[in-house]
Amino acid sequence: MAKITLLTHTGEPEKMIAAAAKLCYSAASVDDLLDGLDSEKASAFVEMLAEIGHESPIEHCSFTFAVEGVSRALLAQLTRHRIASYSVQSQRYVEEKTFSYVVPPEIEGSPEAMAVFRKAMEEAGEYYRQITDILRDKHQKNLTDAGEPEKAAGRKAVKMAIEDARFVLPNACETKLMVTMNARSLLNFFRHRCCNRAQWEIREVATEMLRMVRRVAPTLFASAGPPCVGGPCPEGKMSCGKMQAVRERFAHLDGLPGEEA
């Protein structure tokens, strides 16, 4: 199961956004931007920016998350959101001899599918170990023959082996990462990935991330979520048909355990 942690964020994010907006619309000097800018006025500035569609000031706030227990399949989707910074556990340097994996709910709910899936994971792990051992022995021999000390050759040989052995690992293989996004990128991320039509795993991660940022910037993220939260569904005939349920869910996100609408 995915574990999301909000590690850090810009201090007083809505106040910082309001200061940036104030700079755009006021003759005040930089030294005076925060004067008299309490939380109520900051919220009013953030609401005004949302109403007029002025989004650049919100880029001055960023949020950093740790994401654990997710699949490499999710990673491939997450990194399509390019205005972000990512640090991901490397399969080139971290050996995966006994890797954990993510099981899709539909597979877990079918004993027959689950049996096949578990066998596939076990076989992938065994192939990974076999390839690692074969390549490690090959590289260690070549390195020691070239004059490399035995211990150093052994360490280097393992890393060289797992770099290629990882190609047999499945998309289900668990990974962990850190991701930093500014608030504007997060709003775009939530718009695409909180939607019911998003893949289940990234939808769960995005919804939990939204729950967390709402606690520190409630005005900024008040209307965040899939497009139907604040307007019509853009999916046409591909709509999930649950617009009202989705709206209710995201209106009361802090009180919900994260179940699908």
MIBAZA-146353 format. One line per 4 residues: number of its first residue (from 1); their letters; for each residue x, y, z of N, C-alpha, C. Coordinates in Angstrom, 3 decimals. Example, Ala and Ser with C-alpha at 12.3 -4.5 7.8 and 13.67 -1.06 7.14 Angstrom:
1 = AS = 13.190,-5.690,7.800,12.300,-4.500,7.800,13.200,-3.300,7.800  12.850,-2.250,7.080,13.670,-1.060,7.140,12.900,0.030,7.870 $
END
This chain:
1 = MAKI = 0.838,-1.191,0.000,0.000,0.000,0.000,0.873,1.241,0.000  0.501,2.227,-0.794,1.300,3.436,-0.907,1.331,4.200,0.410  2.484,4.743,0.736,2.641,5.598,1.905,3.139,6.956,1.425  2.382,8.004,1.714,2.722,9.354,1.271,3.041,10.199,2.489 $
5 = TLLT = 4.145,10.931,2.435,4.533,11.833,3.512,4.836,13.203,2.921  4.212,14.224,3.454,4.561,15.599,3.067,5.759,15.999,3.914  6.939,16.038,3.300,8.176,16.261,4.040,8.382,17.724,4.405  8.128,18.602,3.439,8.346,20.017,3.674,7.588,20.835,2.641 $
9 = HTGE = 7.420,22.094,2.913,6.762,22.986,1.955,7.157,24.417,2.256  6.919,25.303,1.331,7.186,26.715,1.536,6.436,27.204,2.777  7.121,27.898,3.652,6.473,28.399,4.856,5.379,29.404,4.535  4.257,29.301,5.230,3.101,30.168,5.005,2.830,30.350,3.507 $
13 = PEKM = 2.506,29.258,2.822,2.411,29.289,1.359,1.436,30.322,0.809  0.273,30.447,1.418,-0.713,31.389,0.882,-0.266,32.836,1.090  0.452,33.093,2.166,0.983,34.426,2.409,2.062,34.774,1.381  2.887,33.774,1.043,3.925,33.992,0.040,3.319,34.271,-1.333 $
17 = IAAA = 2.265,33.537,-1.669,1.580,33.760,-2.946,0.962,35.151,-2.977  0.347,35.538,-1.875,-0.269,36.861,-1.799,0.773,37.957,-1.958  1.946,37.765,-1.365,3.018,38.749,-1.501,3.452,38.876,-2.955  3.575,37.743,-3.639,3.952,37.769,-5.056,2.900,38.476,-5.894 $
21 = AKLC = 1.627,38.206,-5.577,0.539,38.860,-6.309,0.508,40.352,-6.017  0.738,40.706,-4.763,0.750,42.113,-4.361,1.818,42.880,-5.127  2.955,42.239,-5.343,4.036,42.864,-6.105,3.589,43.208,-7.525  2.756,42.337,-8.094,2.283,42.565,-9.463,1.333,43.754,-9.560 $
25 = YSAA = 0.549,43.967,-8.512,-0.536,44.946,-8.587,-0.336,46.173,-7.699  0.829,46.277,-7.061,1.036,47.376,-6.121,2.363,48.057,-6.384  2.432,49.322,-6.031,3.678,50.083,-6.165,4.558,49.909,-4.935  4.122,49.107,-3.986,4.870,48.910,-2.745,6.238,48.298,-3.024 $
29 = SVDD = 7.206,48.658,-2.194,8.540,48.084,-2.330,8.534,46.649,-1.822  9.579,45.913,-2.165,9.682,44.526,-1.726,9.670,44.441,-0.203  10.297,45.407,0.460,10.361,45.397,1.918,8.979,45.533,2.558  8.022,46.109,1.807,6.698,46.379,2.368,5.644,45.351,1.959 $
33 = LLDG = 6.043,44.347,1.181,5.054,43.424,0.636,4.278,42.670,1.710  4.943,42.321,2.801,4.300,41.513,3.838,3.621,42.349,4.918  3.773,43.681,4.826,3.165,44.539,5.844,1.643,44.416,5.829  1.081,44.116,6.972,-0.364,44.019,7.103,-0.983,42.832,6.384 $
37 = LDSE = -0.156,41.922,5.903,-0.674,40.777,5.134,-0.951,39.618,6.085  -2.115,39.628,6.729,-2.461,38.538,7.632,-3.090,37.392,6.844  -3.459,36.325,7.531,-3.983,35.135,6.856,-5.279,35.422,6.109  -6.114,36.303,6.667,-7.386,36.634,6.011,-7.153,37.359,4.691 $
41 = KASA = -6.241,38.326,4.699,-5.937,39.053,3.465,-5.228,38.159,2.457  -4.371,37.279,2.964,-3.681,36.341,2.070,-4.690,35.439,1.364  -5.665,34.929,2.105,-6.697,34.083,1.510,-7.493,34.831,0.455  -7.781,36.109,0.730,-8.522,36.918,-0.237,-7.729,37.093,-1.523 $
45 = FVEM = -6.410,37.291,-1.398,-5.558,37.415,-2.583,-5.579,36.116,-3.391  -5.472,34.984,-2.691,-5.445,33.684,-3.375,-6.769,33.442,-4.098  -7.877,33.792,-3.469,-9.183,33.647,-4.107,-9.301,34.534,-5.341  -8.799,35.767,-5.239,-8.833,36.680,-6.378,-8.029,36.119,-7.555 $
49 = LAEI = -6.856,35.571,-7.258,-6.025,35.005,-8.323,-6.746,33.873,-9.036  -7.458,33.037,-8.258,-8.204,31.925,-8.850,-9.326,32.442,-9.738  -9.996,33.505,-9.310,-11.113,34.059,-10.076,-10.667,34.652,-11.404  -9.515,35.320,-11.414,-9.061,35.989,-12.646,-8.119,35.111,-13.466 $
53 = GHES = -7.773,33.941,-12.934,-6.917,33.020,-13.680,-5.460,33.419,-13.720  -5.017,34.208,-12.750,-3.604,34.614,-12.685,-2.848,33.569,-11.869  -2.159,32.657,-12.537,-1.592,31.491,-11.866,-0.104,31.592,-11.565  0.617,32.491,-12.216,2.071,32.514,-12.016,2.499,32.764,-10.567 $
57 = PIEH = 1.793,33.588,-9.772,2.255,33.783,-8.387,2.272,32.512,-7.556  1.415,31.546,-7.879,1.377,30.342,-7.042,2.567,29.423,-7.297  3.348,29.719,-8.332,4.542,28.928,-8.595,5.640,29.175,-7.564  5.492,30.216,-6.756,6.510,30.525,-5.754,6.435,29.611,-4.545 $
61 = CSFT = 5.425,28.761,-4.470,5.294,27.819,-3.360,5.525,26.402,-3.856  6.293,25.639,-3.114,6.565,24.257,-3.508,6.313,23.310,-2.339  6.099,22.050,-2.698,5.777,21.002,-1.726,6.606,19.766,-2.073  7.216,19.165,-1.070,8.049,17.980,-1.279,7.443,16.785,-0.550 $
65 = FAVE = 7.255,15.696,-1.283,6.637,14.483,-0.760,7.610,13.310,-0.847  7.502,12.396,0.119,8.108,11.072,-0.006,6.991,10.110,-0.374  7.240,9.271,-1.357,6.243,8.309,-1.842,6.873,6.922,-1.779  6.275,6.032,-1.012,6.805,4.680,-0.840,5.733,3.646,-1.171 $
69 = GVSR = 6.187,2.436,-1.474,5.258,1.339,-1.697,4.445,1.458,-2.974  5.015,2.095,-3.991,4.323,2.237,-5.272,5.087,1.470,-6.353  4.417,1.233,-7.465,5.000,0.414,-8.525,5.814,1.243,-9.508  6.662,0.544,-10.252,7.384,1.222,-11.330,6.410,1.672,-12.421 $
73 = ALLA = 5.254,1.026,-12.514,4.223,1.459,-13.464,3.723,2.849,-13.094  3.542,3.094,-11.790,3.133,4.428,-11.350,4.228,5.446,-11.648  5.468,5.063,-11.432,6.586,5.979,-11.679,6.579,6.472,-13.117  6.299,5.567,-14.059,6.275,5.948,-15.472,5.212,7.007,-15.746 $
77 = QLTR = 4.083,6.933,-15.037,3.030,7.932,-15.214,3.373,9.240,-14.510  3.908,9.122,-13.288,4.203,10.300,-12.488,5.218,11.208,-13.168  6.238,10.633,-13.757,7.294,11.444,-14.356,6.879,12.085,-15.682  5.676,11.807,-16.144,5.157,12.559,-17.287,4.819,13.990,-16.889 $
81 = HRIA = 4.685,14.226,-15.586,4.467,15.583,-15.082,5.849,16.207,-14.935  6.270,16.955,-15.954,7.673,17.301,-16.116,8.129,18.498,-15.301  7.214,19.391,-14.885,7.650,20.527,-14.080,7.648,20.080,-12.626  8.652,19.288,-12.306,8.783,18.694,-10.977,10.202,18.169,-10.848 $
85 = SYSV = 10.601,17.874,-9.632,11.915,17.286,-9.375,11.709,15.917,-8.736  12.446,14.926,-9.237,12.282,13.551,-8.771,13.614,12.963,-8.332  13.592,12.217,-7.249,14.709,11.385,-6.826,14.131,10.002,-6.554  14.617,8.993,-7.302,14.011,7.660,-7.278,15.055,6.618,-6.895 $
89 = QSQR = 14.638,5.654,-6.068,15.531,4.551,-5.728,15.982,3.839,-7.001  17.285,3.702,-7.167,17.846,3.178,-8.408,17.936,1.655,-8.405  17.465,1.050,-9.485,17.626,-0.393,-9.646,19.017,-0.740,-10.169  19.793,0.271,-10.537,21.184,0.031,-10.938,22.074,-0.177,-9.722 $
93 = YVEE = 21.708,0.436,-8.597,22.564,0.401,-7.418,21.957,-0.358,-6.240  20.646,-0.590,-6.282,19.981,-1.320,-5.209,19.560,-2.682,-5.748  20.111,-3.746,-5.153,19.821,-5.101,-5.625,18.397,-5.499,-5.243  17.715,-6.192,-6.155,16.294,-6.525,-5.971,16.082,-8.036,-5.864 $
97 = KTFS = 16.954,-8.719,-5.137,16.853,-10.180,-5.061,15.552,-10.654,-4.441  15.024,-9.896,-3.500,13.743,-10.247,-2.881,12.819,-9.039,-2.962  12.508,-8.625,-4.172,11.738,-7.393,-4.352,10.291,-7.548,-3.899  9.741,-6.461,-3.365,8.317,-6.391,-3.061,7.599,-5.908,-4.316 $
101 = YVVP = 6.295,-6.162,-4.380,5.562,-5.752,-5.573,4.151,-5.302,-5.207  3.585,-4.495,-6.081,2.238,-3.958,-5.910,1.260,-4.849,-6.665  0.162,-5.200,-6.009,-0.850,-6.058,-6.632,-2.079,-5.214,-6.978  -2.477,-5.132,-8.245,-3.704,-4.412,-8.603,-4.918,-5.027,-7.925 $
105 = PEIE = -5.851,-4.207,-7.450,-7.028,-4.733,-6.747,-7.817,-5.766,-7.547  -7.940,-5.575,-8.865,-8.708,-6.529,-9.678,-8.043,-7.898,-9.693  -6.727,-7.924,-9.676,-6.014,-9.204,-9.622,-6.150,-9.812,-8.232  -5.994,-8.984,-7.210,-6.106,-9.476,-5.836,-7.492,-10.033,-5.547 $
109 = GSPE = -8.504,-9.500,-6.218,-9.871,-9.956,-5.994,-10.234,-11.223,-6.746  -9.312,-11.742,-7.541,-9.559,-12.976,-8.288,-8.525,-14.022,-7.877  -8.906,-15.054,-7.126,-7.949,-16.074,-6.691,-7.174,-16.696,-7.858  -7.875,-16.922,-8.965,-7.212,-17.525,-10.128,-6.150,-16.594,-10.697 $
113 = AMAV = -6.527,-15.301,-10.892,-5.572,-14.324,-11.419,-4.432,-14.104,-10.437  -4.749,-14.114,-9.139,-3.734,-13.884,-8.126,-2.699,-14.985,-8.112  -3.128,-16.215,-8.320,-2.192,-17.341,-8.345,-1.207,-17.203,-9.507  -1.729,-16.815,-10.684,-0.869,-16.623,-11.865,0.081,-15.456,-11.632 $
117 = FRKA = -0.455,-14.372,-11.054,0.341,-13.170,-10.816,1.481,-13.467,-9.846  1.164,-14.149,-8.760,2.192,-14.469,-7.766,3.280,-15.351,-8.381  2.868,-16.304,-9.206,3.850,-17.167,-9.869,4.749,-16.347,-10.788  4.158,-15.389,-11.503,4.937,-14.543,-12.406,5.966,-13.720,-11.624 $
121 = MEEA = 5.570,-13.203,-10.454,6.504,-12.428,-9.633,7.643,-13.312,-9.122  7.295,-14.508,-8.679,8.318,-15.431,-8.181,9.299,-15.810,-9.286  8.780,-16.061,-10.479,9.646,-16.428,-11.594,10.531,-15.257,-12.010  9.972,-14.055,-12.011,10.777,-12.883,-12.357,11.922,-12.711,-11.369 $
125 = GEYY = 11.611,-12.932,-10.073,12.650,-12.839,-9.055,13.733,-13.882,-9.243  13.314,-15.097,-9.604,14.287,-16.168,-9.813,15.154,-15.893,-11.040  14.547,-15.434,-12.129,15.326,-15.091,-13.321,16.306,-13.963,-13.030  15.848,-12.998,-12.239,16.709,-11.871,-11.868,17.936,-12.377,-11.101 $
129 = RQIT = 17.698,-13.267,-10.149,18.806,-13.805,-9.362,19.759,-14.616,-10.224  19.214,-15.418,-11.121,20.067,-16.235,-11.991,20.931,-15.362,-12.895  20.311,-14.374,-13.519,21.063,-13.494,-14.422,22.113,-12.708,-13.648  21.734,-12.238,-12.448,22.697,-11.508,-11.614,23.909,-12.378,-11.296 $
133 = DILR = 23.676,-13.617,-10.888,24.779,-14.514,-10.536,25.677,-14.792,-11.735  25.065,-15.057,-12.884,25.854,-15.359,-14.091,26.715,-14.159,-14.491  26.106,-12.974,-14.528,26.843,-11.784,-14.947,27.872,-11.353,-13.908  27.528,-11.538,-12.623,28.484,-11.178,-11.565,29.763,-12.010,-11.702 $
137 = DKHQ = 29.604,-13.319,-11.892,30.779,-14.185,-12.037,31.588,-13.792,-13.265  30.902,-13.489,-14.346,31.592,-13.096,-15.585,32.386,-11.814,-15.377  31.735,-10.800,-14.792,32.394,-9.509,-14.607,33.531,-9.606,-13.595  33.315,-10.392,-12.525,34.372,-10.500,-11.521,35.622,-11.144,-12.123 $
141 = KNLT = 35.438,-12.161,-12.947,36.594,-12.811,-13.581,37.329,-11.826,-14.486  36.548,-11.082,-15.296,37.177,-10.123,-16.210,37.926,-9.031,-15.454  37.338,-8.592,-14.342,37.961,-7.518,-13.569,39.223,-7.994,-12.857  39.155,-9.196,-12.260,40.343,-9.712,-11.568,41.440,-10.067,-12.570 $
145 = DAGE = 41.045,-10.573,-13.734,42.039,-10.864,-14.781,42.737,-9.592,-15.242  42.003,-8.462,-15.136,42.581,-7.180,-15.550,43.380,-6.526,-14.429  43.501,-7.211,-13.261,44.326,-6.697,-12.178,43.572,-6.011,-11.059  42.246,-6.032,-11.098,41.451,-5.397,-10.048,41.535,-6.245,-8.775 $
149 = PEKA = 41.739,-5.631,-7.594,41.732,-6.403,-6.337,40.420,-7.167,-6.180  40.470,-8.343,-5.553,39.325,-9.248,-5.521,38.084,-8.616,-4.883  38.246,-7.956,-3.724,37.090,-7.368,-3.047,36.478,-6.240,-3.872  37.318,-5.388,-4.406,36.830,-4.284,-5.225,36.157,-4.812,-6.483 $
153 = AGRK = 36.744,-5.851,-7.075,36.162,-6.463,-8.268,34.802,-7.058,-7.959  34.661,-7.658,-6.764,33.380,-8.246,-6.383,32.282,-7.207,-6.258  32.606,-6.088,-5.611,31.605,-5.025,-5.457,31.216,-4.440,-6.809  32.192,-4.201,-7.621,31.926,-3.620,-8.938,31.162,-4.602,-9.824 $
157 = AVKM = 31.474,-5.878,-9.715,30.825,-6.901,-10.544,29.331,-6.993,-10.232  28.963,-6.874,-8.958,27.546,-6.933,-8.575,26.783,-5.780,-9.203  27.334,-4.581,-9.103,26.648,-3.416,-9.665,26.523,-3.528,-11.188  27.559,-4.041,-11.827,27.502,-4.231,-13.278,26.458,-5.276,-13.645 $
161 = AIED = 26.318,-6.302,-12.805,25.370,-7.386,-13.095,23.931,-6.922,-12.938  23.636,-6.237,-11.826,22.237,-5.860,-11.582,21.770,-4.767,-12.534  22.722,-4.023,-13.105,22.339,-3.009,-14.089,21.619,-3.640,-15.275  22.024,-4.841,-15.658,21.397,-5.523,-16.789,20.325,-6.513,-16.336 $
165 = ARFV = 20.516,-7.138,-15.182,19.531,-8.108,-14.691,18.179,-7.440,-14.432  18.170,-6.156,-14.106,16.908,-5.455,-13.790,15.930,-5.436,-14.962  16.401,-5.725,-16.166,15.508,-5.699,-17.327,14.417,-6.768,-17.252  14.573,-7.771,-16.403,13.515,-8.790,-16.266,12.524,-8.439,-15.158 $
169 = LPNA = 12.771,-7.380,-14.404,11.878,-7.022,-13.309,10.571,-6.459,-13.854  9.448,-6.742,-13.190,8.136,-6.332,-13.696,7.783,-4.894,-13.329  6.766,-4.365,-14.010,6.229,-3.047,-13.671,5.685,-3.014,-12.250  5.304,-4.175,-11.726,4.733,-4.255,-10.378,5.772,-4.035,-9.292 $
173 = CETK = 7.047,-4.112,-9.630,8.122,-3.996,-8.653,7.996,-2.685,-7.872  8.073,-2.764,-6.552,7.933,-1.573,-5.716,9.138,-0.649,-5.842  8.859,0.647,-5.705,9.924,1.632,-5.662,9.550,2.699,-4.658  10.473,3.605,-4.406,10.215,4.742,-3.527,10.902,5.965,-4.125 $
177 = LMVT = 10.365,7.122,-3.838,10.879,8.341,-4.450,10.540,9.562,-3.629  11.196,10.656,-3.972,10.825,11.970,-3.477,10.457,12.822,-4.680  9.414,13.633,-4.521,8.985,14.498,-5.609,8.679,15.880,-5.048  9.140,16.897,-5.755,8.852,18.284,-5.398,8.143,18.948,-6.568 $
181 = MNAR = 7.015,19.579,-6.292,6.270,20.327,-7.310,5.893,21.688,-6.755  5.836,22.674,-7.642,5.267,23.937,-7.192,3.743,23.813,-7.223  3.065,24.783,-6.605,1.615,24.668,-6.438,0.877,24.649,-7.763  1.369,25.367,-8.748,0.695,25.378,-10.056,0.782,24.006,-10.711 $
185 = SLLN = 1.955,23.380,-10.626,2.108,22.034,-11.175,1.247,21.033,-10.427  1.138,21.214,-9.115,0.288,20.319,-8.321,-1.170,20.423,-8.740  -1.645,21.637,-8.971,-3.040,21.799,-9.397,-3.288,21.072,-10.713  -2.330,21.152,-11.632,-2.442,20.438,-12.901,-2.405,18.925,-12.682 $
189 = FFRH = -1.521,18.497,-11.799,-1.408,17.077,-11.461,-2.722,16.547,-10.885  -3.312,17.292,-9.953,-4.576,16.866,-9.348,-5.701,16.834,-10.386  -5.675,17.784,-11.306,-6.715,17.845,-12.332,-6.727,16.573,-13.183  -5.552,16.074,-13.490,-5.459,14.888,-14.355,-5.537,13.575,-13.582 $
193 = RCCN = -4.944,13.539,-12.398,-4.749,12.256,-11.728,-5.750,11.954,-10.614  -6.538,12.940,-10.199,-7.601,12.653,-9.217,-8.882,12.203,-9.904  -8.938,12.313,-11.203,-10.108,11.918,-11.985,-10.326,10.406,-11.885  -11.578,9.979,-11.880,-11.885,8.546,-11.822,-11.347,7.781,-13.033 $
197 = RAQW = -11.078,8.494,-14.123,-10.557,7.818,-15.306,-9.038,7.625,-15.240  -8.396,8.213,-14.235,-6.971,7.974,-14.047,-6.766,6.548,-13.544  -5.565,6.010,-13.758,-5.259,4.664,-13.285,-5.354,4.631,-11.762  -5.829,3.530,-11.207,-6.197,3.467,-9.788,-5.059,3.845,-8.852 $
201 = EIRE = -3.845,3.418,-9.147,-2.749,3.632,-8.196,-2.345,5.100,-8.117  -2.185,5.735,-9.270,-1.791,7.144,-9.245,-2.940,8.021,-8.755  -4.178,7.573,-8.968,-5.323,8.323,-8.441,-5.302,8.319,-6.914  -4.995,7.176,-6.311,-4.920,7.106,-4.858,-3.800,7.983,-4.318 $
205 = VATE = -2.649,7.958,-4.984,-1.518,8.778,-4.553,-1.851,10.264,-4.674  -2.417,10.666,-5.808,-2.750,12.073,-6.034,-3.778,12.563,-5.017  -4.776,11.742,-4.728,-5.819,12.144,-3.781,-5.250,12.322,-2.383  -4.339,11.443,-1.979,-3.724,11.584,-0.660,-2.817,12.820,-0.609 $
209 = MLRM = -2.105,13.096,-1.681,-1.279,14.306,-1.735,-2.154,15.556,-1.621  -3.301,15.545,-2.295,-4.215,16.682,-2.213,-4.732,16.850,-0.785  -5.076,15.751,-0.148,-5.556,15.818,1.233,-4.520,16.524,2.124  -3.246,16.210,1.893,-2.180,16.763,2.730,-1.954,18.250,2.477 $
213 = VRRV = -1.933,18.657,1.214,-1.654,20.073,0.938,-2.836,20.958,1.315  -4.040,20.412,1.312,-5.194,21.206,1.740,-5.073,21.623,3.199  -4.397,20.814,3.985,-4.265,21.128,5.408,-3.357,22.328,5.641  -2.409,22.562,4.732,-1.471,23.677,4.931,-1.803,24.875,4.043 $
217 = APTL = -2.585,24.666,2.999,-2.993,25.766,2.119,-4.440,25.546,1.688  -5.385,25.665,2.614,-6.777,25.316,2.325,-7.442,26.172,1.261  -7.122,27.449,1.203,-7.739,28.307,0.194,-7.183,28.002,-1.187  -5.877,27.840,-1.242,-5.210,27.570,-2.515,-5.742,26.300,-3.171 $
221 = FASA = -5.980,25.268,-2.379,-6.378,23.970,-2.924,-7.851,23.646,-2.679  -8.636,24.668,-2.345,-10.049,24.444,-2.028,-10.810,23.806,-3.177  -10.512,24.198,-4.406,-11.230,23.681,-5.573,-10.393,22.706,-6.383  -9.278,22.243,-5.798,-8.395,21.323,-6.523,-9.036,19.946,-6.636 $
225 = GPPC = -8.620,19.209,-7.650,-9.160,17.879,-7.888,-9.470,17.722,-9.362  -10.273,16.743,-9.717,-10.614,16.542,-11.131,-11.433,17.714,-11.665  -11.479,17.897,-12.982,-12.172,19.051,-13.569,-13.617,19.186,-13.145  -14.303,18.068,-12.909,-15.732,18.137,-12.597,-16.010,18.720,-11.222 $
229 = VGGP = -14.972,18.909,-10.394,-15.173,19.523,-9.081,-15.658,20.957,-9.223  -15.119,21.670,-10.216,-15.487,23.069,-10.375,-16.175,23.404,-11.675  -16.540,22.403,-12.449,-17.166,22.656,-13.740,-17.669,21.372,-14.356  -18.018,21.398,-15.632,-18.517,20.191,-16.288,-17.402,19.178,-16.528 $
233 = CPEG = -17.779,17.930,-16.646,-16.818,16.881,-16.970,-16.371,17.040,-18.416  -15.046,17.079,-18.687,-14.569,17.251,-20.053,-14.424,15.945,-20.827  -14.777,14.820,-20.207,-14.493,13.517,-20.811,-15.550,13.056,-21.820  -16.655,13.786,-21.916,-17.688,13.408,-22.883,-18.232,12.020,-22.637 $
237 = KMSC = -18.297,11.225,-23.689,-18.847,9.870,-23.561,-17.953,8.953,-22.736  -16.727,9.398,-22.443,-15.818,8.608,-21.611,-15.965,8.936,-20.125  -16.905,9.795,-19.780,-17.111,10.193,-18.386,-17.442,8.983,-17.520  -17.040,9.043,-16.246,-17.360,7.954,-15.318,-18.834,7.978,-14.919 $
241 = GKMQ = -19.511,9.112,-15.163,-20.925,9.219,-14.825,-21.206,9.411,-13.340  -20.177,9.756,-12.563,-20.338,9.892,-11.111,-19.987,11.307,-10.643  -20.300,12.298,-11.449,-19.847,13.656,-11.176,-20.294,14.157,-9.808  -21.541,13.954,-9.451,-22.032,14.461,-8.173,-21.330,13.794,-7.005 $
245 = AVRE = -21.135,12.485,-7.104,-20.438,11.755,-6.031,-18.997,12.239,-5.908  -18.353,12.493,-7.041,-16.973,12.982,-7.017,-16.914,14.358,-6.366  -17.849,15.239,-6.727,-17.876,16.579,-6.133,-18.043,16.510,-4.619  -18.924,15.661,-4.164,-19.157,15.534,-2.726,-17.915,14.988,-2.022 $
249 = RFAH = -17.277,14.046,-2.687,-16.084,13.449,-2.080,-14.985,14.485,-1.895  -14.712,15.277,-2.921,-13.605,16.229,-2.829,-13.974,17.463,-2.019  -15.260,17.709,-1.833,-15.680,18.800,-0.962,-15.416,18.458,0.502  -15.381,17.166,0.832,-15.181,16.716,2.208,-13.984,15.767,2.284 $
253 = LDGL = -12.947,16.103,1.578,-11.812,15.183,1.417,-11.140,14.848,2.746  -11.014,15.807,3.629,-10.289,15.564,4.877,-10.962,14.507,5.736  -12.264,14.333,5.570,-12.962,13.383,6.413,-13.114,12.010,5.823  -12.559,11.790,4.625,-12.758,10.507,3.946,-11.504,9.659,3.991 $
257 = PGEE = -11.643,8.344,4.074,-10.487,7.470,4.172,-9.810,7.202,2.847  -10.338,7.679,1.735,-9.664,7.509,0.457,-10.296,6.515,-0.474  -11.523,6.093,-0.195,-12.189,5.124,-1.075,-12.604,5.783,-2.383  -12.750,4.977,-3.413,-13.171,5.496,-4.723,-14.630,5.927,-4.667 $
261 = A = -14.921,7.033,-5.354,-16.307,7.510,-5.406,-17.146,6.562,-6.237 $
END
